[in-house]
């Protein structure tokens, strides 16, 4: 007996691509910090302990996957999550993997 899929087949690829954003420690760290609101590149460099070029590659991938958006204000570029549901996803991961926090 075949069960009905919970996610329509046309959306499976989108979900898979979105989950790729969580598939790297740096990208997961970025998402964890963006849960609390937008951050500029300089601050993201500090919290991820990444070089600017490495961070730029991860941010570009995350933008391409539709997880974050950027906004330039003067000399600074600010990033934020595209959907508040991403915060809920990260929170679920914290409950599973960081139950003592």
Secondary structure, 3 states (H helix, E strand, C coil): CCCCCCCCHHHHHHHHHHHHCCCCHHHHHHHHHHCCCCEEHHHHHHHHCCCHHHHHHHHHHHHHCCCEEEEEECCEEEEEECCCHHHHHHHHHHHHHCCCC
